[in-house]
Amino acid sequence: MKFVTAKTPLAVAVGLLVATSVWAKVPASEAEQLGKELTCVGAIKAGNKEGTIPEFTGKWLGAPAGVAHVQASGKHPVDIYAGEKPILVITAENMDKYADKLSDGQKAMFKKYPKTMQIPVYKGHRDFRYTDETCAILKKNALESEVAADGLSIKGTFGAINFPIPKTGQEVIWNNLLPTRAYTETIIRDMANVLSDGSMSFGRMGNRNLDMVNMPEKLGTPVEGPMAYSTTRGMLPEREKGGVTNSVEPTNFGKDKRLAWSYDPGTRRVRQVPEYGFDQPMTGTGGKMTIDSDRLFNGSPERYNWKLLGKKEMYIPANNFKIHQATVKYADLLKPGHANPEFMRYELRRVWAVEGTLKEGFRHLYGKRVLFVDEDTGQAVASDMYDARGQLWQQALINYYYSFDIKAWHAGTSFYHDLNSGGYMGYNLFQERPLGPILNKGDLTPAMFTPEAARNAGN
């Protein structure tokens, strides 16, 4: 895997960041680069020398002028780049020409589906930005945030992204665990388990998520206590209808664990789940997703050694408004082997690559996982997952888009490809739903996520 950085004075600093393994706050001289050579989130502001990655403009905060938007309405996102066409299409035939900017998982997809797999590449856009308040917090985090409890917690952080100038793999992982995102989300999402022959079975879940770190009244205050609450309510298939799971996520995995309670409509009882997370299969995904592979990685980082491989240019899903339109039909989107490339949008971006290797004495279905984290968002957009023998097993991706509701990036439809069976999971589908995600309405409270609330939601 080839790692590159822009040839600017910052490149030297980036090289030092990759090489060091010291967990420490960055010096003030480095933090001063935020908002200058670096964007406030720590991305290299300049484009690349070839001009294939543009300079960051951040010209839009929230909805661009002339775009109709109703806050927290759940309407499907507006495709502001609808008139654009791909500038190139990567196929199995020309893949070698672009191999240094593809992950091993992407290359494996071309080899497995040589006739149908495509990566349509569009002109890059870095047009959206975070709020000034978020940027101010990011600069403070750069000076004060530290990984603690042997990587299981952080301290000296105040919300938003913890490490805008990451020095270690653990810091990049914590950026993905605690990104700037919606503080309330309500959605009914569909899931499609697509088999190798193209046949599929559907599931449906109702979800509510309350992110405590990103609550407006908590931004700028020390991060502590619960990280997030969530509710998952089974709606389809019939055998899972009425089941409810409520969970709470800590910010300090060295002291606390993720807790969950499940309501069984058959027994009408609520029980605490003995251990929730890690490689337990996610309900309704046919084993193609584990609980900790939602958003590519979530939960306690304790089972892996995390190594920062560096920064590289890579073709990744970006500015993915197109795939989330209400006009997109599942029958057109979900094709054998992978999603229909006509609905996909990739751009050349810079990503941090982080490798997680399973620690000795720990168990997980994935012996290794490599995450690719967009430098402009701090969130993982693609991942290659390996089995316990070290064989490449899955390739997964998330279609992020900038949400006008939250003035930040939101995780949309994702795909988890099983390279052995030839099937895949289409997750977080809402194209055919009347509403998409309802974000930052501010209508959720911790009391809605208790064991008793799970019972009431199931009745």
C-alpha positions as CSV (number, residue, x, y, z in Angstrom):
1,M,0.0,0.0,0.0
2,K,1.4,3.3,-1.1
3,F,1.0,6.4,1.1
4,V,1.4,9.9,-0.2
5,T,1.0,13.4,1.1
6,A,0.8,16.8,-0.6
7,K,4.2,18.3,-1.3
8,T,3.8,21.3,1.0
9,P,5.7,22.2,4.2
10,L,2.9,20.3,6.0
11,A,4.1,17.1,4.4
12,V,7.1,17.0,6.7
13,A,4.8,17.3,9.7
14,V,2.5,14.6,8.4
15,G,5.5,12.2,8.1
16,L,6.5,12.9,11.7
17,L,2.9,12.3,12.8
18,V,2.8,8.9,11.1
19,A,6.2,7.9,12.5
20,T,5.6,8.7,16.2
21,S,3.9,6.4,18.6
22,V,3.8,8.9,21.5
23,W,0.4,9.7,22.9
24,A,0.6,13.4,23.5
25,K,-1.1,16.7,22.9
26,V,0.2,18.5,19.9
27,P,2.4,21.6,20.4
28,A,0.9,25.0,19.9
29,S,3.0,25.5,16.7
30,E,1.2,22.5,15.1
31,A,-2.3,23.5,16.4
32,E,-1.7,26.9,14.8
33,Q,-1.8,25.3,11.4
34,L,-5.6,24.6,11.9
35,G,-7.5,27.1,9.8
36,K,-4.4,27.9,7.8
37,E,-2.4,25.1,6.0
38,L,-4.9,22.7,7.6
39,T,-8.7,23.0,7.7
40,C,-10.1,23.2,11.1
41,V,-10.7,19.4,11.1
42,G,-7.0,18.8,10.3
43,A,-7.3,18.0,6.6
44,I,-4.6,19.4,4.2
45,K,-6.3,22.5,2.8
46,A,-4.4,22.5,-0.5
47,G,-5.3,20.2,-3.4
48,N,-2.7,17.8,-4.8
49,K,-0.2,18.8,-7.4
50,E,-2.1,17.0,-10.2
51,G,-5.3,19.0,-9.5
52,T,-7.3,15.8,-9.1
53,I,-7.9,16.6,-5.4
54,P,-9.2,20.2,-5.1
55,E,-8.4,22.8,-2.6
56,F,-10.8,23.0,0.4
57,T,-13.2,25.9,0.0
58,G,-15.8,25.3,2.7
59,K,-17.9,27.9,0.9
60,W,-21.2,26.4,2.2
61,L,-22.4,26.0,5.8
62,G,-25.7,24.2,5.8
63,A,-27.9,24.4,2.7
64,P,-26.4,26.3,-0.2
65,A,-28.2,29.5,-1.3
66,G,-31.3,28.6,-3.4
67,V,-31.7,25.1,-2.0
68,A,-35.0,24.6,-0.3
69,H,-34.5,22.9,3.1
70,V,-36.9,22.3,6.0
71,Q,-35.0,21.6,9.3
72,A,-35.5,18.1,10.8
73,S,-38.2,17.3,8.3
74,G,-36.8,13.9,7.3
75,K,-37.0,14.8,3.6
76,H,-34.5,13.0,1.3
77,P,-31.3,15.0,0.7
78,V,-31.2,17.4,-2.3
79,D,-28.6,16.3,-4.9
80,I,-26.7,19.6,-5.5
81,Y,-24.4,17.9,-7.9
82,A,-27.1,16.2,-10.0
83,G,-25.9,17.6,-13.3
84,E,-22.4,16.2,-13.1
85,K,-21.1,13.2,-15.0
86,P,-18.2,10.8,-14.2
87,I,-14.8,12.1,-15.3
88,L,-13.5,8.5,-15.5
89,V,-14.8,5.0,-14.7
90,I,-12.5,2.4,-13.2
91,T,-13.2,-1.2,-14.4
92,A,-11.4,-4.5,-14.1
93,E,-9.8,-3.8,-17.5
94,N,-8.1,-0.5,-16.4
95,M,-7.8,-1.2,-12.7
96,D,-4.0,-1.6,-12.8
97,K,-3.7,2.0,-13.9
98,Y,-5.2,3.2,-10.7
99,A,-4.1,0.4,-8.4
100,D,-2.1,2.6,-6.1
101,K,-5.3,4.5,-5.2
102,L,-7.4,1.5,-4.5
103,S,-7.6,-0.7,-1.4
104,D,-7.0,-4.4,-1.5
105,G,-10.8,-4.9,-0.9
106,Q,-11.6,-2.7,-3.9
107,K,-9.2,-4.6,-6.1
108,A,-10.7,-7.9,-4.9
109,M,-14.2,-6.7,-5.9
110,F,-12.9,-6.0,-9.5
111,K,-11.4,-9.5,-9.6
112,K,-14.6,-11.2,-8.3
113,Y,-17.0,-9.2,-10.6
114,P,-14.9,-8.3,-13.6
115,K,-17.9,-7.7,-15.9
116,T,-20.1,-5.6,-13.6
117,M,-17.9,-3.9,-11.0
118,Q,-17.2,-0.2,-11.7
119,I,-16.0,2.8,-9.7
120,P,-17.4,6.0,-11.3
121,V,-15.2,8.9,-10.4
122,Y,-16.5,12.4,-10.3
123,K,-14.9,15.8,-10.0
124,G,-13.9,16.4,-6.4
125,H,-15.7,18.9,-4.2
126,R,-14.7,20.2,-0.8
127,D,-17.4,22.8,-0.6
128,F,-19.0,22.2,2.9
129,R,-17.7,23.2,6.3
130,Y,-18.3,22.8,10.0
131,T,-19.6,25.6,12.2
132,D,-17.3,28.2,13.7
133,E,-18.2,26.8,17.1
134,T,-17.2,23.3,16.1
135,C,-13.9,24.6,14.7
136,A,-13.1,26.5,17.9
137,I,-13.6,23.3,19.9
138,L,-11.4,21.3,17.5
139,K,-8.5,23.7,18.0
140,K,-8.9,23.3,21.8
141,N,-9.0,19.5,21.4
142,A,-5.8,19.6,19.4
143,L,-4.0,21.2,22.4
144,E,-5.6,19.2,25.2
145,S,-7.0,15.8,24.0
146,E,-5.1,12.7,25.0
147,V,-5.8,8.9,24.7
148,A,-6.1,7.4,28.2
149,A,-6.8,4.1,29.9
150,D,-4.5,2.2,27.6
151,G,-6.5,3.4,24.6
152,L,-9.9,2.7,26.1
153,S,-10.8,6.3,26.9
154,I,-9.8,9.9,26.1
155,K,-9.3,12.9,28.3
156,G,-9.0,16.6,27.7
157,T,-11.5,16.6,24.9
158,F,-14.6,18.8,24.5
159,G,-16.7,17.3,21.8
160,A,-16.6,17.5,18.0
161,I,-13.5,15.6,16.6
162,N,-11.0,14.7,19.3
163,F,-7.7,14.7,17.4
164,P,-7.7,17.0,14.4
165,I,-3.9,16.3,14.1
166,P,-3.8,12.5,14.8
167,K,-0.5,10.9,15.7
168,T,-1.5,7.3,16.4
169,G,-4.0,4.7,15.1
170,Q,-5.9,4.9,18.4
171,E,-6.4,8.7,17.9
172,V,-7.9,8.1,14.4
173,I,-10.1,5.4,15.8
174,W,-11.4,7.7,18.5
175,N,-12.2,10.3,15.9
176,N,-14.4,7.7,14.2
177,L,-16.0,6.7,17.5
178,L,-16.8,10.3,18.5
179,P,-17.3,12.4,15.3
180,T,-19.2,15.5,14.8
181,R,-22.7,14.1,13.9
182,A,-26.4,14.4,14.7
183,Y,-27.3,14.5,18.4
184,T,-30.7,13.1,17.7
185,E,-31.7,10.8,14.9
186,T,-35.0,8.9,14.2
187,I,-35.3,6.7,11.2
188,I,-37.0,3.6,9.8
189,R,-34.4,1.9,7.8
190,D,-34.6,-1.1,5.4
191,M,-31.9,-3.8,5.0
192,A,-31.4,-6.0,2.1
193,N,-29.6,-9.3,2.3
194,V,-28.6,-9.9,-1.3
195,L,-27.5,-13.4,-2.2
196,S,-25.0,-14.3,-4.9
197,D,-27.8,-15.1,-7.4
198,G,-29.4,-11.7,-6.9
199,S,-32.3,-13.0,-4.8
200,M,-32.8,-11.0,-1.6
201,S,-34.6,-10.9,1.7
202,F,-35.6,-7.6,3.4
203,G,-35.5,-6.5,7.0
204,R,-36.7,-3.3,8.5
205,M,-35.8,-1.6,11.8
206,G,-36.9,1.5,13.6
207,N,-34.0,3.3,15.2
208,R,-33.6,6.2,17.6
209,N,-30.2,7.5,18.5
210,L,-29.2,10.1,21.1
211,D,-25.6,11.3,20.9
212,M,-24.8,13.0,24.2
213,V,-21.4,14.3,23.1
214,N,-22.9,16.4,20.3
215,M,-25.8,17.8,22.3
216,P,-25.7,21.6,21.9
217,E,-25.5,22.3,25.6
218,K,-22.6,19.8,26.0
219,L,-20.4,21.0,23.2
220,G,-17.3,22.7,24.6
221,T,-17.6,20.9,28.0
222,P,-15.4,18.0,29.0
223,V,-16.5,14.7,27.4
224,E,-17.5,12.2,30.1
225,G,-20.3,9.8,31.1
226,P,-22.5,8.2,28.5
227,M,-21.5,8.6,24.9
228,A,-24.8,7.7,23.3
229,Y,-28.1,5.9,23.6
230,S,-29.8,3.9,21.0
231,T,-33.0,1.9,20.4
232,T,-33.5,-0.7,17.7
233,R,-37.1,-2.0,17.1
234,G,-37.7,-4.9,14.8
235,M,-40.3,-4.4,12.1
236,L,-39.5,-7.0,9.4
237,P,-39.2,-9.9,9.0
238,E,-42.3,-11.1,11.0
239,R,-40.3,-13.3,13.3
240,E,-38.4,-10.3,14.6
241,K,-41.3,-7.9,14.7
242,G,-41.8,-6.3,18.1
243,G,-38.4,-7.0,19.5
244,V,-36.7,-4.0,21.0
245,T,-33.1,-3.4,22.2
246,N,-32.0,-0.4,24.1
247,S,-28.3,0.2,24.6
248,V,-26.1,2.8,26.2
249,E,-22.5,3.5,25.2
250,P,-19.8,4.9,27.6
251,T,-17.1,7.3,26.8
252,N,-14.7,5.4,29.0
253,F,-14.4,1.7,28.0
254,G,-11.7,1.2,30.6
255,K,-14.2,1.8,33.4
256,D,-17.6,1.1,31.8
257,K,-19.1,-1.3,29.3
258,R,-21.7,-1.0,26.6
259,L,-24.9,-2.1,28.2
260,A,-28.1,-3.4,26.4
261,W,-31.5,-4.6,27.3
262,S,-33.8,-6.6,25.0
263,Y,-37.5,-7.0,25.0
264,D,-38.8,-10.3,23.7
265,P,-42.4,-10.0,22.5
266,G,-42.9,-13.8,22.9
267,T,-42.2,-13.8,26.6
268,R,-43.1,-10.1,27.1
269,R,-39.9,-9.8,29.2
270,V,-36.9,-7.6,29.2
271,R,-33.5,-9.0,29.9
272,Q,-30.1,-7.5,30.0
273,V,-27.9,-8.8,27.2
274,P,-24.8,-10.5,28.9
275,E,-22.3,-9.0,26.5
276,Y,-23.4,-6.6,23.7
277,G,-21.2,-5.7,20.8
278,F,-18.0,-6.9,19.2
279,D,-18.6,-9.7,16.8
280,Q,-22.1,-10.7,17.7
281,P,-24.1,-10.9,14.5
282,M,-26.3,-7.9,13.8
283,T,-30.0,-8.9,13.7
284,G,-31.4,-9.3,10.2
285,T,-28.0,-9.2,8.3
286,G,-27.5,-12.9,7.7
287,G,-24.1,-12.8,9.4
288,K,-22.7,-10.2,7.0
289,M,-22.5,-7.6,9.7
290,T,-21.3,-7.7,13.3
291,I,-22.6,-5.2,15.9
292,D,-19.2,-3.4,15.9
293,S,-19.1,-3.1,12.1
294,D,-21.9,-0.6,11.9
295,R,-20.2,2.6,10.7
296,L,-17.4,0.2,9.9
297,F,-16.2,0.2,13.5
298,N,-17.9,1.2,16.8
299,G,-17.7,0.3,20.4
300,S,-14.7,-0.6,22.6
301,P,-11.4,-0.6,20.7
302,E,-10.0,-3.1,23.3
303,R,-9.6,-6.2,21.2
304,Y,-7.3,-4.7,18.6
305,N,-3.8,-3.2,18.3
306,W,-4.4,-0.1,16.2
307,K,-1.6,1.0,13.9
308,L,-1.6,4.2,11.8
309,L,-0.4,3.2,8.4
310,G,-0.3,6.8,7.1
311,K,-2.2,9.0,4.7
312,K,-2.9,8.1,1.1
313,E,-4.9,9.3,-1.9
314,M,-7.8,6.9,-2.5
315,Y,-10.9,6.7,-4.5
316,I,-13.7,6.6,-2.0
317,P,-17.5,7.3,-1.9
318,A,-18.0,11.1,-1.4
319,N,-20.7,13.7,-1.7
320,N,-23.2,10.9,-2.0
321,F,-26.5,12.7,-2.5
322,K,-27.4,10.8,-5.6
323,I,-27.9,7.4,-4.1
324,H,-30.3,8.8,-1.4
325,Q,-32.9,10.2,-3.7
326,A,-36.5,9.2,-3.2
327,T,-36.6,8.3,-6.9
328,V,-34.1,5.5,-6.4
329,K,-35.8,2.1,-6.4
330,Y,-34.3,-0.9,-4.6
331,A,-34.9,-3.1,-7.7
332,D,-32.7,-0.7,-9.7
333,L,-30.1,-0.2,-7.0
334,L,-29.5,-3.7,-5.6
335,K,-27.9,-5.9,-8.2
336,P,-26.1,-9.3,-7.9
337,G,-22.6,-8.9,-6.3
338,H,-22.8,-5.2,-5.6
339,A,-24.9,-2.0,-5.9
340,N,-25.6,-0.6,-9.3
341,P,-22.7,1.7,-10.2
342,E,-25.0,4.2,-11.8
343,F,-26.1,5.3,-8.3
344,M,-22.6,5.5,-6.9
345,R,-20.3,8.5,-6.7
346,Y,-16.6,8.3,-5.9
347,E,-14.0,11.0,-5.7
348,L,-10.3,11.0,-5.2
349,R,-9.7,12.0,-1.6
350,R,-7.0,11.8,1.1
351,V,-7.6,9.2,3.8
352,W,-5.9,8.0,6.9
353,A,-5.4,4.3,6.8
354,V,-5.6,2.4,10.2
355,E,-4.9,-1.3,10.7
356,G,-6.4,-3.1,13.6
357,T,-4.8,-6.5,14.4
358,L,-6.5,-8.8,16.9
359,K,-4.7,-8.9,20.2
360,E,-3.3,-12.2,21.4
361,G,-5.8,-13.8,23.8
362,F,-8.8,-12.0,22.3
363,R,-11.5,-13.4,20.0
364,H,-13.2,-11.8,17.0
365,L,-14.5,-13.0,13.6
366,Y,-12.2,-10.4,12.1
367,G,-8.5,-11.1,12.6
368,K,-7.6,-7.9,11.0
369,R,-9.5,-4.8,9.8
370,V,-8.2,-1.9,7.8
371,L,-10.2,1.3,8.0
372,F,-9.9,4.3,5.6
373,V,-10.9,7.5,7.3
374,D,-11.7,10.6,5.2
375,E,-9.4,13.5,6.3
376,D,-12.2,16.0,5.7
377,T,-14.7,14.3,8.1
378,G,-12.7,12.1,10.5
379,Q,-15.1,9.3,9.7
380,A,-14.4,5.9,8.2
381,V,-15.7,5.5,4.7
382,A,-14.4,2.1,3.6
383,S,-12.9,-0.9,5.3
384,D,-11.3,-4.2,4.4
385,M,-11.9,-7.1,6.8
386,Y,-9.9,-10.2,7.2
387,D,-10.7,-13.5,8.8
388,A,-8.7,-15.3,11.5
389,R,-6.5,-16.9,8.9
390,G,-5.5,-13.5,7.5
391,Q,-7.6,-14.0,4.3
392,L,-9.5,-11.0,2.9
393,W,-13.1,-11.7,3.7
394,Q,-15.2,-8.5,3.4
395,Q,-15.1,-5.1,1.7
396,A,-17.4,-2.5,3.1
397,L,-18.2,1.2,2.4
398,I,-20.5,3.9,3.6
399,N,-22.1,6.6,1.4
400,Y,-21.7,9.8,3.4
401,Y,-23.4,13.1,2.5
402,Y,-23.3,16.5,4.1
403,S,-26.6,17.0,6.0
404,F,-28.0,20.5,6.0
405,D,-29.7,19.6,9.3
406,I,-26.6,19.0,11.3
407,K,-24.1,21.1,9.3
408,A,-21.9,18.0,9.2
409,W,-21.5,14.7,7.4
410,H,-24.1,11.9,7.9
411,A,-23.6,8.1,7.4
412,G,-26.1,7.0,4.7
413,T,-26.6,3.7,2.9
414,S,-23.7,1.3,3.3
415,F,-22.8,-2.0,1.7
416,Y,-21.0,-5.0,3.2
417,H,-19.6,-7.4,0.6
418,D,-18.8,-11.0,1.5
419,L,-16.0,-11.9,-0.9
420,N,-16.4,-15.6,-0.2
421,S,-20.1,-16.2,-0.7
422,G,-20.6,-13.4,-3.3
423,G,-23.5,-11.9,-1.3
424,Y,-23.7,-8.5,0.3
425,M,-25.8,-6.5,2.8
426,G,-27.4,-3.3,1.8
427,Y,-27.8,-1.5,5.1
428,N,-29.4,1.8,6.1
429,L,-31.6,2.0,3.1
430,F,-34.3,4.6,3.2
431,Q,-34.8,5.5,-0.5
432,E,-38.2,3.9,-0.7
433,R,-39.3,5.1,2.8
434,P,-41.6,8.1,3.0
435,L,-39.0,9.8,5.2
436,G,-35.3,9.6,5.5
437,P,-33.4,10.3,8.8
438,I,-34.9,13.0,11.0
439,L,-31.8,14.7,12.4
440,N,-31.3,17.2,15.2
441,K,-35.0,17.6,16.1
442,G,-34.0,17.5,19.7
443,D,-36.9,15.3,20.8
444,L,-35.0,12.5,22.5
445,T,-34.0,12.1,26.2
446,P,-32.1,9.4,28.1
447,A,-35.3,8.3,29.8
448,M,-36.5,6.9,26.4
449,F,-33.7,4.3,26.5
450,T,-34.2,2.5,29.8
451,P,-35.2,-1.2,30.2
452,E,-38.8,-0.1,31.0
453,A,-38.8,2.0,27.8
454,A,-37.8,-1.1,25.8
455,R,-40.8,-2.9,27.2
456,N,-43.2,-0.1,26.4
457,A,-41.8,0.3,22.9
458,G,-42.4,-3.4,22.2
459,N,-46.0,-3.4,23.3
